[in-house]
Amino acid sequence: MTYTLEQLGSDIRNALKSDPGLGGKQAVCKLVSKALVDHDFVAKHLTADQCKPRKVLYEDPELGFCICGHVYEKPAHGEPHDHGSSWAIYGLAVGDTEMTDWRIVKKGDGTNPTLVEPEKSYVLRPGDAHFYDVGVVHSPKRDTLTKLIRIEGANLDHVKRSNIKAASKVAA
């Protein structure tokens, strides 16, 4: 039986209400992985006509988290960023994404950006879901067709992002 968007939203709400901490976010990763390997779910919700590059598919009225669909048909290399006061979970359905985690080397002060250096890189593959806590700096690199689900702890359309720059680009 196909996993529905409504079921995914309800399951995420229940997981976060049971444990709003790290354990709840890890449970959400498992739920996202379940949706990622459901071919009917992916075919219905992660289409280029509705999710290029991002669409809020569901926003929880009680807890405020969002289920977003993303479709990248061309290469997309993101800059280092965090999600401001929110957390996020990235889950791959189609394609691979090379993720880089960044280490803060100099905290910004409002006028100057926070400077970061790459710490480690890894590849997310179909079925993988990864949690990024508040303040965790990361960047995605996609070279082929990529479809993903991203859970946002709060709708990022309304969250101020941090000013972050790669230290090597500032020094150049």
Secondary structure, 3 states (H helix, E strand, C coil): CCCCHHHHHHHHHHHHHHCCCHHHHHHHHHHHHHHHCCHHHHHHHCCHHHHCCEEEEEECCCCCCEEEEEEECCCEECCCECCCCCCEEEEEEECCEEEEEEEEEECCCCCCCEEEEEEEEEEECCCCEEEECCCCEEEEEECCCEEEEEEECCCHHHCCCCCEEEHHHHHC
